[in-house]
């Protein structure tokens, strides 16, 4: 069994016993957690956590190393009904304090914009994702504009290729899978195909939170061995 060294900042090292011949051949893997939050209006807010891991391995050519297979797994989900943005931020801070090496992406569309400002004022680093029509994604600092179709298709590709999976023992696993499956293509009056989800009376909040967390993993969190923090939060 391979023994890895897990560093506090989330990097994973495959020790080479400091042999001089290993110089320049070592690569760093990682274990990260991507948190997605879909902000509820009259319905509960949803939080989903994806564990993103990729471990180094020897290539078989001396001490040379390479990164192995990357795996993203939904390991946690919950919903919470809180109407005050401050109370919701307090709750989120407590949850993030239990998660090592995290990045956070929230739905900042519409009423999500004031909540993003609440997080800014509290010093909570995050990506504020505004969902739009179309097919494009753009980013300026923490502010992200992403087509809802692209957001959901990105998650669908991850699930179809097996890069993104749902932990077998996840509480409420089937409910999450049902929400994801509820999204379907529909035709607008202009003849354009759009993704719609949730079905009548359902909002698929956890599915959106999953898509946001996975977008962080694939497009937003350019991990450099650092760590997002709760600066200034008491």
Backbone as CSV, one residue per row, in Angstrom:
resi,resn,N_x,N_y,N_z,CA_x,CA_y,CA_z,C_x,C_y,C_z
1,UNK,0.844,-1.197,0.000,0.000,0.000,0.000,0.883,1.253,0.000
2,UNK,0.595,2.178,-0.923,1.390,3.395,-1.033,1.120,4.310,0.156
3,UNK,2.188,4.831,0.741,2.061,5.764,1.860,2.299,7.182,1.357
4,UNK,1.281,8.012,1.511,1.361,9.397,1.071,1.556,10.318,2.269
5,UNK,2.173,11.448,2.009,2.303,12.485,3.023,1.306,13.591,2.694
6,UNK,0.369,13.834,3.609,-0.653,14.857,3.404,-0.208,16.137,4.107
7,UNK,0.014,17.195,3.333,0.459,18.469,3.892,-0.752,19.290,4.351
8,UNK,-0.545,20.203,5.301,-1.671,20.976,5.848,-2.436,21.791,4.813
9,UNK,-1.760,22.188,3.722,-2.431,23.014,2.720,-3.183,22.202,1.678
10,UNK,-3.276,20.879,1.872,-4.036,20.043,0.954,-3.199,19.314,-0.078
11,UNK,-1.916,19.651,-0.191,-1.070,18.938,-1.138,-0.761,17.532,-0.636
12,UNK,-0.561,16.635,-1.577,-0.237,15.247,-1.257,1.084,14.898,-1.927
13,UNK,2.014,14.354,-1.151,3.366,14.056,-1.637,3.613,12.551,-1.530
14,UNK,4.252,12.025,-2.545,4.708,10.636,-2.533,6.186,10.655,-2.178
15,UNK,6.543,10.304,-0.930,7.941,10.424,-0.494,8.887,9.596,-1.354
16,UNK,10.071,10.181,-1.606,11.111,9.485,-2.384,12.373,9.311,-1.552
17,UNK,12.217,9.423,-0.209,13.333,9.236,0.717,14.461,10.235,0.492
18,UNK,14.098,11.392,-0.075,15.065,12.478,-0.293,16.273,12.041,-1.110
19,UNK,16.120,11.040,-1.939,17.221,10.584,-2.776,17.550,11.667,-3.797
20,UNK,18.827,12.043,-3.947,19.202,13.092,-4.913,18.729,12.790,-6.327
21,UNK,18.595,11.511,-6.653,18.176,11.140,-7.999,16.719,11.514,-8.266
22,UNK,15.985,11.802,-7.195,14.573,12.133,-7.346,14.348,13.614,-7.626
23,UNK,15.424,14.423,-7.570,15.282,15.862,-7.752,14.648,16.185,-9.103
24,UNK,13.601,16.991,-9.072,12.946,17.400,-10.309,11.926,16.415,-10.831
25,UNK,11.750,15.284,-10.141,10.819,14.269,-10.629,9.563,14.189,-9.775
26,UNK,9.506,14.951,-8.685,8.391,14.865,-7.749,7.244,15.763,-8.215
27,UNK,6.029,15.246,-8.148,4.838,16.044,-8.433,3.959,16.060,-7.189
28,UNK,3.159,17.094,-7.053,2.263,17.223,-5.905,0.832,16.897,-6.318
29,UNK,0.227,15.968,-5.611,-1.197,15.734,-5.758,-1.962,16.641,-4.809
30,UNK,-3.238,16.368,-4.629,-4.037,17.220,-3.756,-5.279,16.498,-3.258
31,UNK,-5.788,16.989,-2.151,-7.125,16.665,-1.665,-7.779,17.995,-1.328
32,UNK,-8.818,18.358,-2.087,-9.523,19.627,-1.920,-11.003,19.350,-1.689
33,UNK,-11.703,20.330,-1.170,-13.148,20.221,-0.999,-13.804,21.445,-1.630
34,UNK,-14.688,21.190,-2.565,-15.394,22.262,-3.262,-16.821,22.316,-2.730
35,UNK,-17.193,23.481,-2.227,-18.496,23.671,-1.608,-19.369,24.500,-2.546
36,UNK,-20.538,23.976,-2.873,-21.496,24.714,-3.687,-22.713,25.057,-2.862
37,UNK,-23.216,26.278,-3.013,-24.394,26.702,-2.254,-25.404,27.359,-3.174
38,UNK,-26.614,26.788,-3.199,-27.729,27.392,-3.929,-28.605,28.098,-2.903
39,UNK,-28.706,29.408,-3.035,-29.389,30.219,-2.041,-30.892,30.125,-2.209
40,UNK,-31.583,29.699,-1.144,-33.031,29.606,-1.188,-33.688,30.966,-1.025
41,UNK,-34.818,31.120,-1.630,-35.609,32.333,-1.446,-36.726,31.985,-0.456
42,UNK,-37.799,31.395,-0.964,-38.851,30.904,-0.070,-38.633,29.434,0.285
43,UNK,-37.731,28.797,-0.444,-37.411,27.395,-0.189,-36.055,27.324,0.516
44,UNK,-35.671,26.168,1.057,-34.395,26.071,1.787,-33.189,26.302,0.883
45,UNK,-32.094,26.738,1.490,-30.808,26.814,0.802,-30.152,25.442,0.851
46,UNK,-29.399,25.127,-0.178,-28.765,23.809,-0.275,-27.249,23.968,-0.300
47,UNK,-26.576,23.093,0.429,-25.111,23.062,0.468,-24.647,21.663,0.072
48,UNK,-23.709,21.599,-0.855,-23.139,20.323,-1.309,-21.619,20.434,-1.276
49,UNK,-20.966,19.369,-0.824,-19.502,19.331,-0.763,-18.988,18.212,-1.656
50,UNK,-18.040,18.562,-2.526,-17.376,17.578,-3.392,-15.919,17.449,-2.960
51,UNK,-15.496,16.224,-2.681,-14.076,15.970,-2.404,-13.366,15.722,-3.726
52,UNK,-12.328,16.506,-3.961,-11.549,16.469,-5.202,-10.160,15.949,-4.847
53,UNK,-9.801,14.777,-5.357,-8.513,14.187,-4.988,-7.786,13.640,-6.203
54,UNK,-6.475,13.834,-6.170,-5.608,13.331,-7.233,-4.252,13.052,-6.593
55,UNK,-3.787,11.815,-6.685,-2.580,11.406,-5.985,-1.437,11.157,-6.964
56,UNK,-0.210,11.490,-6.547,0.949,11.189,-7.396,1.238,9.695,-7.397
57,UNK,1.922,9.249,-8.435,2.325,7.849,-8.525,3.623,7.759,-9.316
58,UNK,4.346,6.683,-9.088,5.591,6.475,-9.833,5.259,5.983,-11.243
59,UNK,6.029,6.446,-12.215,5.794,6.061,-13.603,6.414,4.714,-13.946
60,UNK,7.357,4.264,-13.090,8.089,3.042,-13.394,9.449,3.326,-14.000
61,UNK,9.732,4.629,-14.208,11.039,5.044,-14.730,11.832,5.708,-13.604
62,UNK,12.471,4.907,-12.801,13.255,5.425,-11.684,12.362,6.113,-10.669
63,UNK,12.765,7.331,-10.278,12.004,8.084,-9.290,10.959,9.009,-9.923
64,UNK,10.832,8.950,-11.241,9.912,9.848,-11.931,8.474,9.627,-11.461
65,UNK,7.759,10.739,-11.260,6.373,10.671,-10.796,5.436,11.356,-11.779
66,UNK,4.172,10.988,-11.695,3.124,11.611,-12.479,1.852,11.634,-11.636
67,UNK,0.897,12.466,-12.036,-0.373,12.487,-11.338,-1.246,11.334,-11.807
68,UNK,-1.894,10.691,-10.861,-2.790,9.601,-11.190,-4.163,10.108,-11.577
69,UNK,-5.143,9.233,-11.502,-6.510,9.569,-11.899,-7.131,10.559,-10.917
70,UNK,-7.797,11.547,-11.464,-8.499,12.529,-10.628,-9.909,12.026,-10.352
71,UNK,-10.349,12.180,-9.096,-11.683,11.740,-8.713,-12.384,12.844,-7.929
72,UNK,-13.605,13.135,-8.298,-14.437,14.094,-7.577,-15.674,13.353,-7.074
73,UNK,-15.921,13.434,-5.770,-16.993,12.665,-5.151,-17.863,13.562,-4.285
74,UNK,-19.170,13.504,-4.489,-20.090,14.215,-3.604,-20.109,13.473,-2.273
75,UNK,-19.645,14.135,-1.208,-19.506,13.473,0.093,-20.435,14.050,1.163
76,UNK,-21.113,15.168,0.850,-21.981,15.777,1.859,-23.021,16.641,1.167
77,UNK,-24.230,16.635,1.730,-25.279,17.527,1.254,-26.230,17.829,2.411
78,UNK,-26.789,19.016,2.381,-27.795,19.370,3.383,-28.581,20.560,2.882
79,UNK,-29.758,20.762,3.469,-30.547,21.958,3.210,-30.823,22.640,4.539
80,UNK,-30.957,23.965,4.492,-31.198,24.740,5.706,-32.152,25.882,5.374
81,UNK,-33.133,26.086,6.234,-34.109,27.154,6.034,-33.816,28.296,7.000
82,UNK,-33.156,29.333,6.496,-32.867,30.525,7.282,-33.164,31.739,6.407
83,UNK,-33.869,32.723,6.948,-34.307,33.858,6.144,-33.372,35.056,6.259
84,UNK,-32.600,35.129,7.321,-31.662,36.227,7.500,-30.330,35.873,6.847
85,UNK,-29.816,36.794,6.015,-28.522,36.545,5.379,-27.412,36.407,6.412
86,UNK,-27.498,37.178,7.485,-26.477,37.083,8.529,-26.519,35.721,9.210
87,UNK,-27.720,35.237,9.505,-27.852,33.910,10.113,-27.349,32.829,9.162
88,UNK,-27.653,32.992,7.889,-27.208,32.004,6.911,-25.689,32.022,6.776
89,UNK,-25.098,33.219,6.797,-23.640,33.323,6.744,-23.007,32.704,7.981
90,UNK,-23.619,32.924,9.151,-23.129,32.306,10.385,-23.132,30.782,10.263
91,UNK,-24.229,30.260,9.748,-24.344,28.810,9.573,-23.276,28.297,8.617
92,UNK,-23.090,29.010,7.505,-22.107,28.596,6.502,-20.694,28.621,7.069
93,UNK,-20.388,29.641,7.873,-19.063,29.727,8.490,-18.805,28.513,9.377
94,UNK,-19.801,28.139,10.172,-19.630,26.975,11.042,-19.392,25.719,10.230
95,UNK,-20.098,25.601,9.126,-19.918,24.416,8.275,-18.535,24.432,7.620
96,UNK,-18.104,25.567,7.089,-16.796,25.648,6.446,-15.667,25.368,7.437
97,UNK,-15.895,25.729,8.698,-14.891,25.473,9.722,-14.653,23.995,9.965
98,UNK,-15.571,23.149,9.473,-15.443,21.703,9.629,-14.857,21.035,8.384
99,UNK,-14.557,21.843,7.361,-14.123,21.294,6.070,-12.695,21.742,5.781
100,UNK,-11.761,20.828,5.612,-10.380,21.226,5.317,-10.193,21.607,3.851
101,UNK,-9.369,22.626,3.622,-8.928,22.981,2.261,-10.103,23.109,1.294
102,UNK,-10.884,24.159,1.503,-12.121,24.313,0.762,-12.072,25.501,-0.203
103,UNK,-12.936,25.442,-1.192,-13.288,26.603,-1.999,-14.809,26.653,-2.045
104,UNK,-15.364,27.843,-2.197,-16.808,28.036,-2.109,-17.320,28.748,-3.344
105,UNK,-18.381,28.201,-3.951,-19.059,28.854,-5.067,-20.539,28.956,-4.721
106,UNK,-21.095,30.163,-4.820,-22.507,30.360,-4.498,-23.259,30.874,-5.716
107,UNK,-24.560,30.636,-5.713,-25.425,31.212,-6.735,-25.686,32.668,-6.357
108,UNK,-25.109,33.581,-7.111,-25.261,35.013,-6.826,-26.266,35.667,-7.759
109,UNK,-27.086,34.866,-8.414,-28.100,35.430,-9.301,-29.195,36.105,-8.473
110,UNK,-29.747,37.198,-8.967,-30.884,37.837,-8.315,-30.612,38.185,-6.864
111,UNK,-31.410,37.578,-5.965,-31.290,37.871,-4.540,-30.002,37.316,-3.939
112,UNK,-29.249,36.533,-4.720,-27.977,36.025,-4.222,-26.902,37.094,-4.155
113,UNK,-27.075,38.189,-4.894,-26.073,39.261,-4.896,-25.901,39.892,-3.509
114,UNK,-26.982,40.226,-2.780,-26.783,40.762,-1.429,-26.108,39.775,-0.493
115,UNK,-26.388,38.476,-0.668,-25.731,37.486,0.195,-24.240,37.437,-0.102
116,UNK,-23.860,37.571,-1.369,-22.444,37.630,-1.727,-21.776,38.817,-1.050
117,UNK,-22.483,39.952,-0.998,-21.942,41.131,-0.313,-21.786,40.875,1.184
118,UNK,-22.732,40.142,1.769,-22.632,39.777,3.186,-21.379,38.949,3.432
119,UNK,-21.112,37.994,2.523,-19.905,37.173,2.654,-18.654,38.023,2.478
120,UNK,-18.686,38.976,1.532,-17.543,39.884,1.339,-17.252,40.666,2.619
121,UNK,-18.295,41.220,3.202,-18.126,42.022,4.413,-17.600,41.186,5.571
122,UNK,-17.915,39.895,5.541,-17.461,38.998,6.609,-16.074,38.419,6.326
123,UNK,-15.517,38.705,5.152,-14.194,38.194,4.811,-14.188,36.728,4.420
124,UNK,-15.317,36.230,3.898,-15.407,34.827,3.483,-15.134,34.751,1.988
125,UNK,-14.018,34.179,1.608,-13.660,34.078,0.195,-14.635,33.154,-0.530
126,UNK,-15.042,33.554,-1.727,-15.989,32.732,-2.478,-16.021,33.192,-3.933
127,UNK,-16.588,32.333,-4.769,-16.894,32.683,-6.145,-18.385,32.989,-6.213
128,UNK,-18.732,34.158,-6.737,-20.124,34.571,-6.868,-20.562,34.316,-8.303
129,UNK,-21.353,33.278,-8.506,-21.711,32.825,-9.846,-23.109,33.321,-10.211
130,UNK,-23.185,34.128,-11.243,-24.464,34.605,-11.767,-24.813,33.756,-12.983
131,UNK,-25.958,33.085,-12.918,-26.381,32.220,-14.018,-27.158,33.018,-15.053
132,UNK,-26.832,32.778,-16.317,-27.428,33.537,-17.412,-27.910,32.590,-18.507
133,UNK,-28.520,33.171,-19.524,-28.842,32.418,-20.735,-27.571,32.317,-21.580
134,UNK,-27.677,31.661,-22.721,-26.525,31.543,-23.608,-25.695,30.313,-23.307
135,UNK,-24.401,30.387,-23.692,-23.535,29.207,-23.576,-22.139,29.549,-23.071
136,UNK,-21.940,30.753,-22.514,-20.584,31.193,-22.204,-20.324,31.250,-20.702
137,UNK,-19.036,31.343,-20.376,-18.581,31.519,-18.996,-17.495,32.583,-19.000
138,UNK,-17.577,33.522,-18.057,-16.531,34.534,-17.910,-16.283,34.765,-16.428
139,UNK,-15.076,35.218,-16.124,-14.712,35.424,-14.724,-13.872,36.677,-14.597
140,UNK,-14.175,37.472,-13.585,-13.374,38.634,-13.227,-13.214,38.622,-11.721
141,UNK,-12.052,38.191,-11.260,-11.849,38.029,-9.828,-12.756,36.952,-9.282
142,UNK,-13.499,37.286,-8.246,-14.416,36.322,-7.643,-15.751,36.266,-8.387
143,UNK,-16.023,37.259,-9.237,-17.309,37.356,-9.920,-17.298,36.521,-11.197
144,UNK,-18.280,35.639,-11.304,-18.356,34.697,-12.419,-19.727,34.810,-13.069
145,UNK,-19.737,34.862,-14.387,-20.980,34.782,-15.146,-20.959,33.480,-15.934
146,UNK,-21.972,32.651,-15.723,-21.970,31.324,-16.348,-23.366,30.992,-16.864
147,UNK,-23.428,30.544,-18.105,-24.703,30.093,-18.651,-25.199,28.881,-17.855
148,UNK,-26.481,28.893,-17.499,-27.035,27.780,-16.733,-26.899,26.472,-17.503
149,UNK,-27.064,26.540,-18.824,-26.902,25.339,-19.639,-25.497,24.774,-19.498
150,UNK,-24.484,25.643,-19.544,-23.098,25.203,-19.403,-22.852,24.633,-18.006
151,UNK,-23.398,25.297,-16.985,-23.235,24.840,-15.609,-23.730,23.404,-15.444
152,UNK,-24.913,23.125,-15.982,-25.506,21.800,-15.820,-24.857,20.771,-16.739
153,UNK,-24.503,21.193,-17.948,-23.847,20.258,-18.866,-22.477,19.852,-18.336
154,UNK,-21.771,20.783,-17.687,-20.475,20.462,-17.101,-20.627,19.359,-16.052
155,UNK,-21.659,19.478,-15.203,-21.927,18.444,-14.211,-22.309,17.129,-14.884
156,UNK,-23.134,17.204,-15.916,-23.576,15.993,-16.601,-22.405,15.239,-17.222
157,UNK,-21.468,15.980,-17.827,-20.291,15.340,-18.417,-19.459,14.650,-17.339
158,UNK,-19.296,15.314,-16.188,-18.561,14.699,-15.089,-19.180,13.393,-14.643
159,UNK,-20.508,13.375,-14.537,-21.207,12.157,-14.118,-21.133,11.071,-15.185
160,UNK,-21.273,11.459,-16.443,-21.263,10.481,-17.533,-19.897,9.839,-17.712
161,UNK,-18.827,10.605,-17.481,-17.473,10.071,-17.665,-16.937,9.388,-16.415
162,UNK,-17.650,9.547,-15.290,-17.205,8.907,-14.060,-16.201,9.720,-13.265
163,UNK,-15.811,10.895,-13.759,-14.912,11.754,-12.990,-15.631,12.269,-11.745
164,UNK,-16.929,12.531,-11.881,-17.767,12.955,-10.768,-18.686,11.812,-10.381
165,UNK,-18.656,11.430,-9.108,-19.530,10.383,-8.599,-20.190,10.852,-7.304
166,UNK,-21.154,10.094,-6.865,-21.835,10.360,-5.593,-21.473,9.232,-4.641
167,UNK,-21.002,9.583,-3.450,-20.594,8.559,-2.483,-21.740,7.578,-2.227
168,UNK,-21.417,6.289,-2.162,-22.458,5.271,-2.037,-23.228,5.382,-0.729
169,UNK,-22.576,5.934,0.317,-23.228,6.033,1.622,-23.705,7.454,1.933
170,UNK,-23.832,8.292,0.909,-24.284,9.666,1.121,-25.741,9.672,1.584
171,UNK,-26.015,10.362,2.692,-27.395,10.515,3.152,-28.197,11.281,2.103
172,UNK,-29.340,10.740,1.727,-30.176,11.388,0.729,-29.661,11.252,-0.681
173,UNK,-28.843,10.227,-0.929,-28.239,10.046,-2.257,-29.293,9.980,-3.353
174,UNK,-30.327,9.177,-3.161,-31.319,9.006,-4.219,-32.086,10.290,-4.496
175,UNK,-32.346,11.072,-3.435,-33.027,12.357,-3.643,-32.173,13.280,-4.514
176,UNK,-30.863,13.294,-4.265,-29.969,14.117,-5.083,-29.959,13.642,-6.523
177,UNK,-29.842,12.326,-6.715,-29.829,11.786,-8.074,-31.141,12.076,-8.797
178,UNK,-32.253,12.033,-8.062,-33.546,12.349,-8.674,-33.601,13.802,-9.115
179,UNK,-33.036,14.702,-8.289,-33.008,16.115,-8.666,-32.173,16.323,-9.923
180,UNK,-31.003,15.678,-9.969,-30.138,15.810,-11.148,-30.842,15.284,-12.387
181,UNK,-31.541,14.151,-12.237,-32.233,13.541,-13.377,-33.438,14.354,-13.822
182,UNK,-33.917,15.272,-12.958,-35.114,16.039,-13.293,-34.853,17.110,-14.346
183,UNK,-33.581,17.431,-14.590,-33.274,18.423,-15.617,-33.454,17.802,-17.001
184,UNK,-34.101,18.538,-17.869,-34.329,18.029,-19.213,-34.306,19.175,-20.211
185,UNK,-34.081,18.825,-21.474,-34.084,19.823,-22.534,-35.516,20.208,-22.895
186,UNK,-35.754,21.498,-23.053,-37.064,21.987,-23.470,-36.860,23.032,-24.554
187,UNK,-37.868,23.228,-25.374,-37.785,24.179,-26.480,-38.506,25.463,-26.105
188,UNK,-37.842,26.611,-26.346,-38.461,27.906,-26.073,-39.349,28.302,-27.250
189,UNK,-40.076,29.402,-27.077,-40.949,29.888,-28.149,-40.144,30.280,-29.386
190,UNK,-38.864,30.600,-29.171,-37.997,30.968,-30.297,-37.351,29.745,-30.938
191,UNK,-37.642,28.564,-30.397,-37.079,27.349,-30.966,-35.728,26.967,-30.413
192,UNK,-35.264,27.678,-29.372,-33.976,27.340,-28.764,-34.155,26.267,-27.700
193,UNK,-33.140,25.404,-27.584,-33.173,24.377,-26.554,-32.555,24.917,-25.272
194,UNK,-33.264,24.737,-24.168,-32.757,25.167,-22.868,-32.938,24.032,-21.873
195,UNK,-32.096,24.034,-20.848,-32.222,23.044,-19.785,-33.161,23.569,-18.717
196,UNK,-34.159,22.772,-18.382,-35.073,23.108,-17.309,-35.005,21.997,-16.281
197,UNK,-35.311,22.336,-15.027,-35.165,21.306,-14.011,-36.108,21.445,-12.864
198,UNK,-36.216,20.356,-12.120,-36.965,20.367,-10.886,-38.369,19.837,-11.007
199,UNK,-39.029,20.104,-12.134,-40.406,19.667,-12.251,-41.326,20.573,-11.433
200,UNK,-42.610,20.397,-11.587,-43.569,21.247,-10.895,-43.439,21.085,-9.380
201,UNK,-43.265,22.213,-8.684,-43.177,22.177,-7.236,-41.813,21.800,-6.705
202,UNK,-40.834,21.624,-7.580,-39.489,21.250,-7.145,-38.489,22.218,-7.768
203,UNK,-37.440,22.523,-7.028,-36.492,23.524,-7.497,-35.100,22.953,-7.754
204,UNK,-34.891,21.679,-7.425,-33.600,21.030,-7.683,-32.448,21.823,-7.099
205,UNK,-32.634,22.331,-5.881,-31.614,23.181,-5.262,-30.307,22.430,-5.031
206,UNK,-30.406,21.167,-4.595,-29.192,20.404,-4.328,-28.449,20.079,-5.614
207,UNK,-29.190,19.884,-6.702,-28.546,19.643,-7.984,-27.768,20.874,-8.438
208,UNK,-28.355,22.062,-8.256,-27.664,23.303,-8.606,-26.433,23.478,-7.729
209,UNK,-26.554,23.200,-6.428,-25.404,23.311,-5.527,-24.298,22.353,-5.944
210,UNK,-24.674,21.158,-6.388,-23.684,20.193,-6.881,-22.985,20.733,-8.123
211,UNK,-23.762,21.299,-9.038,-23.185,21.855,-10.264,-22.241,23.006,-9.952
212,UNK,-22.579,23.835,-8.969,-21.704,24.942,-8.583,-20.403,24.432,-7.976
213,UNK,-20.506,23.425,-7.107,-19.298,22.852,-6.508,-18.400,22.243,-7.586
214,UNK,-19.005,21.569,-8.556,-18.201,20.936,-9.609,-17.610,21.979,-10.554
215,UNK,-18.320,23.083,-10.772,-17.751,24.173,-11.577,-16.514,24.736,-10.896
216,UNK,-16.552,24.840,-9.570,-15.362,25.273,-8.836,-14.199,24.333,-9.104
217,UNK,-14.483,23.035,-9.100,-13.422,22.045,-9.311,-12.842,22.114,-10.714
218,UNK,-13.695,22.316,-11.710,-13.243,22.215,-13.099,-12.799,23.540,-13.711
219,UNK,-13.357,24.667,-13.249,-13.115,25.927,-13.929,-12.625,27.077,-13.047
220,UNK,-12.918,27.056,-11.756,-12.723,28.253,-10.949,-11.556,28.189,-9.986
221,UNK,-11.393,27.085,-9.288,-10.413,27.010,-8.211,-9.050,26.620,-8.775
222,UNK,-8.242,27.598,-9.125,-6.892,27.345,-9.630,-5.978,27.111,-8.441
223,UNK,-5.978,25.899,-7.952,-5.283,25.553,-6.712,-3.777,25.722,-6.855
224,UNK,-3.191,26.490,-5.945,-1.748,26.719,-5.950,-1.132,26.378,-4.596
225,UNK,-1.761,25.465,-3.869,-1.229,25.092,-2.566,-1.631,26.057,-1.471
226,UNK,-2.575,26.950,-1.783,-3.048,27.881,-0.775,-4.328,27.391,-0.140
227,UNK,-5.008,28.287,0.557,-6.210,27.885,1.261,-7.137,29.077,1.399
228,UNK,-8.419,28.877,1.085,-9.388,29.926,1.319,-9.625,30.059,2.816
229,UNK,-9.914,31.275,3.242,-9.993,31.518,4.682,-11.251,32.327,5.036
230,UNK,-11.522,32.360,6.334,-12.621,33.131,6.878,-12.045,34.368,7.546
231,UNK,-11.459,35.238,6.738,-10.750,36.387,7.304,-11.704,37.342,8.001
232,UNK,-11.310,37.748,9.217,-12.065,38.774,9.916,-13.361,38.304,10.545
233,UNK,-13.650,36.996,10.449,-14.910,36.499,10.999,-14.700,36.064,12.444
234,UNK,-15.510,36.590,13.334,-15.372,36.270,14.748,-16.242,35.078,15.123
